[in-house]
């Protein structure tokens, strides 16, 4: 998601799953992507700036003014987000992780990560 946002000029739904997108996130569904984007933008040290509305919830969807403001947000990476993308910073060292994914409870202490270079899971530090 950070790689997509780094290109610039994107609005929230540009990073959501959908038809005819060049680099679709096949792992996450609609509500999951909304929650992930919220988590990157609404945390102690945000990696994403410009998300003008939230949280990504049914209540926001049911409010036309809020939903429109969300859709029109102009996303960008913060300096911290750029450093995370480059591998110079670790998001979990600055922000609390506490979520369920695929039946696994992920926390800062129990956060497995994917290393794209070695194509392997990396155990929690």
LUMLUM-367054 format. One record per residue (C-alpha): x, z negated, y; residue in three letters. Coordinates in nm, 2 decimals. Example, Ala and Ser with C-alpha at 12.3 -4.5 7.8 and 13.67 -1.06 7.14 Angstrom:
2
<pt X="1.23" Z="-0.78" Y="-0.45" residu="ALA"/>
<pt X="1.37" Z="-0.71" Y="-0.11" residu="SER"/>
END
This chain:
125
<pt X="0.00" Z="0.00" Y="0.00" residu="UNK"/>
<pt X="0.29" Z="-0.08" Y="0.24" residu="UNK"/>
<pt X="0.44" Z="0.26" Y="0.17" residu="UNK"/>
<pt X="0.11" Z="0.43" Y="0.26" residu="UNK"/>
<pt X="0.07" Z="0.23" Y="0.58" residu="UNK"/>
<pt X="0.44" Z="0.29" Y="0.68" residu="UNK"/>
<pt X="0.36" Z="0.66" Y="0.73" residu="UNK"/>
<pt X="0.15" Z="0.56" Y="1.04" residu="UNK"/>
<pt X="-0.18" Z="0.68" Y="1.17" residu="UNK"/>
<pt X="-0.39" Z="0.53" Y="0.90" residu="UNK"/>
<pt X="-0.72" Z="0.34" Y="0.90" residu="UNK"/>
<pt X="-0.82" Z="0.10" Y="0.63" residu="UNK"/>
<pt X="-1.01" Z="0.34" Y="0.41" residu="UNK"/>
<pt X="-0.71" Z="0.57" Y="0.40" residu="UNK"/>
<pt X="-0.55" Z="0.32" Y="0.16" residu="UNK"/>
<pt X="-0.86" Z="0.28" Y="-0.05" residu="UNK"/>
<pt X="-0.93" Z="0.47" Y="-0.38" residu="UNK"/>
<pt X="-1.11" Z="0.79" Y="-0.32" residu="UNK"/>
<pt X="-1.13" Z="1.16" Y="-0.40" residu="UNK"/>
<pt X="-0.88" Z="1.41" Y="-0.29" residu="UNK"/>
<pt X="-0.61" Z="1.16" Y="-0.20" residu="UNK"/>
<pt X="-0.25" Z="1.25" Y="-0.27" residu="UNK"/>
<pt X="-0.12" Z="0.91" Y="-0.37" residu="UNK"/>
<pt X="-0.42" Z="0.71" Y="-0.50" residu="UNK"/>
<pt X="-0.38" Z="0.35" Y="-0.61" residu="UNK"/>
<pt X="-0.51" Z="0.38" Y="-0.96" residu="UNK"/>
<pt X="-0.47" Z="0.02" Y="-1.04" residu="UNK"/>
<pt X="-0.71" Z="-0.14" Y="-0.80" residu="UNK"/>
<pt X="-1.08" Z="-0.09" Y="-0.73" residu="UNK"/>
<pt X="-1.27" Z="-0.09" Y="-0.40" residu="UNK"/>
<pt X="-1.32" Z="-0.47" Y="-0.36" residu="UNK"/>
<pt X="-0.97" Z="-0.54" Y="-0.49" residu="UNK"/>
<pt X="-0.80" Z="-0.31" Y="-0.23" residu="UNK"/>
<pt X="-1.01" Z="-0.47" Y="0.05" residu="UNK"/>
<pt X="-0.89" Z="-0.82" Y="-0.06" residu="UNK"/>
<pt X="-0.53" Z="-0.71" Y="-0.09" residu="UNK"/>
<pt X="-0.53" Z="-0.55" Y="0.25" residu="UNK"/>
<pt X="-0.68" Z="-0.87" Y="0.39" residu="UNK"/>
<pt X="-0.41" Z="-1.07" Y="0.22" residu="UNK"/>
<pt X="-0.14" Z="-0.86" Y="0.38" residu="UNK"/>
<pt X="-0.29" Z="-0.88" Y="0.72" residu="UNK"/>
<pt X="-0.44" Z="-1.23" Y="0.73" residu="UNK"/>
<pt X="-0.17" Z="-1.47" Y="0.62" residu="UNK"/>
<pt X="0.10" Z="-1.70" Y="0.77" residu="UNK"/>
<pt X="0.34" Z="-1.41" Y="0.81" residu="UNK"/>
<pt X="0.15" Z="-1.08" Y="0.81" residu="UNK"/>
<pt X="0.30" Z="-0.76" Y="0.67" residu="UNK"/>
<pt X="0.02" Z="-0.55" Y="0.82" residu="UNK"/>
<pt X="-0.10" Z="-0.54" Y="1.18" residu="UNK"/>
<pt X="-0.41" Z="-0.38" Y="1.34" residu="UNK"/>
<pt X="-0.68" Z="-0.49" Y="1.10" residu="UNK"/>
<pt X="-0.95" Z="-0.56" Y="1.36" residu="UNK"/>
<pt X="-1.22" Z="-0.71" Y="1.14" residu="UNK"/>
<pt X="-1.26" Z="-0.92" Y="0.83" residu="UNK"/>
<pt X="-1.26" Z="-1.08" Y="0.59" residu="UNK"/>
<pt X="-1.35" Z="-0.79" Y="0.36" residu="UNK"/>
<pt X="-1.68" Z="-0.92" Y="0.23" residu="UNK"/>
<pt X="-2.03" Z="-0.82" Y="0.16" residu="UNK"/>
<pt X="-2.13" Z="-1.00" Y="0.49" residu="UNK"/>
<pt X="-1.89" Z="-0.77" Y="0.68" residu="UNK"/>
<pt X="-2.03" Z="-0.46" Y="0.51" residu="UNK"/>
<pt X="-2.39" Z="-0.56" Y="0.60" residu="UNK"/>
<pt X="-2.30" Z="-0.60" Y="0.97" residu="UNK"/>
<pt X="-2.28" Z="-0.24" Y="1.11" residu="UNK"/>
<pt X="-2.08" Z="-0.35" Y="1.42" residu="UNK"/>
<pt X="-1.82" Z="-0.54" Y="1.22" residu="UNK"/>
<pt X="-1.80" Z="-0.27" Y="0.95" residu="UNK"/>
<pt X="-1.75" Z="0.00" Y="1.21" residu="UNK"/>
<pt X="-1.48" Z="-0.21" Y="1.38" residu="UNK"/>
<pt X="-1.31" Z="-0.25" Y="1.04" residu="UNK"/>
<pt X="-1.32" Z="0.12" Y="0.96" residu="UNK"/>
<pt X="-1.18" Z="0.21" Y="1.30" residu="UNK"/>
<pt X="-0.88" Z="-0.03" Y="1.28" residu="UNK"/>
<pt X="-0.54" Z="0.14" Y="1.32" residu="UNK"/>
<pt X="-0.30" Z="0.00" Y="1.06" residu="UNK"/>
<pt X="0.07" Z="-0.05" Y="1.10" residu="UNK"/>
<pt X="0.35" Z="-0.25" Y="0.95" residu="UNK"/>
<pt X="0.48" Z="-0.56" Y="1.13" residu="UNK"/>
<pt X="0.86" Z="-0.59" Y="1.14" residu="UNK"/>
<pt X="0.82" Z="-0.84" Y="0.85" residu="UNK"/>
<pt X="0.62" Z="-0.57" Y="0.66" residu="UNK"/>
<pt X="0.90" Z="-0.32" Y="0.72" residu="UNK"/>
<pt X="1.15" Z="-0.57" Y="0.59" residu="UNK"/>
<pt X="0.94" Z="-0.64" Y="0.28" residu="UNK"/>
<pt X="0.91" Z="-0.27" Y="0.21" residu="UNK"/>
<pt X="1.28" Z="-0.22" Y="0.24" residu="UNK"/>
<pt X="1.34" Z="-0.51" Y="0.00" residu="UNK"/>
<pt X="1.51" Z="-0.73" Y="0.27" residu="UNK"/>
<pt X="1.23" Z="-0.99" Y="0.27" residu="UNK"/>
<pt X="1.01" Z="-1.13" Y="0.00" residu="UNK"/>
<pt X="0.64" Z="-1.16" Y="0.09" residu="UNK"/>
<pt X="0.59" Z="-1.46" Y="-0.14" residu="UNK"/>
<pt X="0.86" Z="-1.67" Y="0.03" residu="UNK"/>
<pt X="0.66" Z="-1.67" Y="0.35" residu="UNK"/>
<pt X="0.30" Z="-1.66" Y="0.23" residu="UNK"/>
<pt X="0.10" Z="-1.85" Y="-0.02" residu="UNK"/>
<pt X="-0.01" Z="-1.65" Y="-0.33" residu="UNK"/>
<pt X="-0.31" Z="-1.78" Y="-0.52" residu="UNK"/>
<pt X="-0.52" Z="-1.52" Y="-0.69" residu="UNK"/>
<pt X="-0.64" Z="-1.40" Y="-1.02" residu="UNK"/>
<pt X="-0.56" Z="-1.05" Y="-1.14" residu="UNK"/>
<pt X="-0.64" Z="-0.92" Y="-1.49" residu="UNK"/>
<pt X="-0.70" Z="-1.27" Y="-1.63" residu="UNK"/>
<pt X="-0.37" Z="-1.40" Y="-1.50" residu="UNK"/>
<pt X="-0.35" Z="-1.67" Y="-1.23" residu="UNK"/>
<pt X="-0.08" Z="-1.56" Y="-0.99" residu="UNK"/>
<pt X="0.08" Z="-1.83" Y="-0.77" residu="UNK"/>
<pt X="0.41" Z="-1.85" Y="-0.58" residu="UNK"/>
<pt X="0.55" Z="-2.04" Y="-0.87" residu="UNK"/>
<pt X="0.42" Z="-1.81" Y="-1.14" residu="UNK"/>
<pt X="0.44" Z="-1.46" Y="-0.98" residu="UNK"/>
<pt X="0.57" Z="-1.19" Y="-1.21" residu="UNK"/>
<pt X="0.67" Z="-0.87" Y="-1.02" residu="UNK"/>
<pt X="0.73" Z="-0.51" Y="-1.11" residu="UNK"/>
<pt X="1.07" Z="-0.36" Y="-1.05" residu="UNK"/>
<pt X="1.02" Z="0.01" Y="-1.00" residu="UNK"/>
<pt X="1.39" Z="0.08" Y="-1.03" residu="UNK"/>
<pt X="1.44" Z="-0.07" Y="-1.37" residu="UNK"/>
<pt X="1.07" Z="-0.01" Y="-1.47" residu="UNK"/>
<pt X="1.04" Z="-0.37" Y="-1.60" residu="UNK"/>
<pt X="0.86" Z="-0.69" Y="-1.52" residu="UNK"/>
<pt X="1.07" Z="-0.95" Y="-1.34" residu="UNK"/>
<pt X="1.01" Z="-1.32" Y="-1.43" residu="UNK"/>
<pt X="0.93" Z="-1.57" Y="-1.16" residu="UNK"/>
<pt X="1.24" Z="-1.70" Y="-0.98" residu="UNK"/>
END
